[in-house]
Amino acid sequence: MPKVINRTALTRKSQITLPKKIREILKVKPGDQISFQIEGNEVKVVPVPSLLKENFGKVKPRRMPEEFKELRRDFEEGVGKEALKGL
């Protein structure tokens, strides 16, 4: 027989609140998605992994990120040269 950790009731809109202990076990927080898997007359509550978190770092950038200090220095040198031309 499955272990009953906590109980909850349906609201008038047939909604439920997952008890804190269940949320902790499933490691879900507000905004996370869950799915309901039906097996016979039982329902399993399963967290749905975030596609963003699941795929983070799997795509390699085509080029390295810009070096903003170097870009700033080049820009300032260019502006300085243009300013000197006007003298």
C-alpha positions as CSV (number, residue, x, y, z in Angstrom):
1,M,0.0,0.0,0.0
2,P,1.4,3.4,-1.0
3,K,2.6,5.8,1.8
4,V,0.2,8.7,2.4
5,I,2.3,11.7,3.1
6,N,-0.3,14.4,3.3
7,R,-3.9,15.0,2.3
8,T,-5.6,17.9,0.6
9,A,-9.2,18.7,-0.6
10,L,-10.6,19.9,-3.9
11,T,-11.8,23.5,-4.0
12,R,-15.1,24.5,-5.6
13,K,-13.2,24.8,-8.9
14,S,-11.8,21.2,-8.5
15,Q,-8.3,22.6,-7.8
16,I,-5.9,21.3,-5.3
17,T,-2.9,22.7,-3.5
18,L,0.2,20.4,-3.4
19,P,1.2,20.2,0.3
20,K,4.6,21.6,1.2
21,K,6.1,18.2,1.9
22,I,5.1,17.0,-1.6
23,R,6.5,20.1,-3.2
24,E,9.8,19.6,-1.3
25,I,10.0,15.9,-2.4
26,L,9.3,16.8,-6.0
27,K,11.5,19.9,-5.8
28,V,8.9,22.1,-7.5
29,K,8.1,25.7,-6.8
30,P,5.5,28.2,-8.0
31,G,5.5,28.5,-11.8
32,D,7.0,25.0,-12.3
33,Q,5.0,22.6,-14.4
34,I,3.8,19.1,-13.3
35,S,2.2,16.3,-15.3
36,F,-0.4,13.8,-14.2
37,Q,0.2,10.2,-15.3
38,I,-2.7,7.8,-14.9
39,E,-1.9,4.2,-14.2
40,G,-5.1,2.1,-13.7
41,N,-7.0,3.9,-11.0
42,E,-4.0,5.8,-9.6
43,V,-2.5,9.1,-10.6
44,K,1.2,10.0,-10.4
45,V,2.2,13.6,-10.0
46,V,5.5,14.1,-11.9
47,P,7.5,17.3,-12.3
48,V,8.2,18.4,-15.9
49,P,11.8,19.6,-16.3
50,S,12.3,23.1,-17.7
51,L,13.5,22.9,-21.3
52,L,15.7,25.9,-20.7
53,K,17.4,24.3,-17.7
54,E,17.6,20.9,-19.4
55,N,19.3,22.3,-22.6
56,F,21.4,25.1,-21.0
57,G,25.0,24.8,-22.3
58,K,24.3,22.2,-25.0
59,V,24.7,24.7,-27.8
60,K,28.2,26.1,-28.4
61,P,28.4,29.7,-29.5
62,R,29.6,30.4,-33.0
63,R,32.1,32.9,-31.7
64,M,33.4,34.0,-28.4
65,P,31.5,36.9,-26.7
66,E,32.8,40.3,-27.4
67,E,35.4,41.8,-25.2
68,F,33.6,45.0,-24.2
69,K,36.7,46.7,-22.7
70,E,38.6,46.2,-25.9
71,L,35.7,47.5,-28.0
72,R,35.4,50.6,-25.8
73,R,39.1,51.3,-26.0
74,D,39.0,51.0,-29.9
75,F,35.9,53.3,-30.0
76,E,37.6,55.9,-27.8
77,E,40.8,55.8,-29.9
78,G,38.7,56.2,-33.1
79,V,36.8,59.2,-31.6
80,G,40.1,60.7,-30.5
81,K,41.6,60.4,-34.0
82,E,38.5,62.0,-35.5
83,A,38.7,64.9,-33.0
84,L,42.4,65.5,-33.9
85,K,41.6,65.6,-37.6
86,G,39.5,68.7,-37.0
87,L,42.4,70.7,-35.4
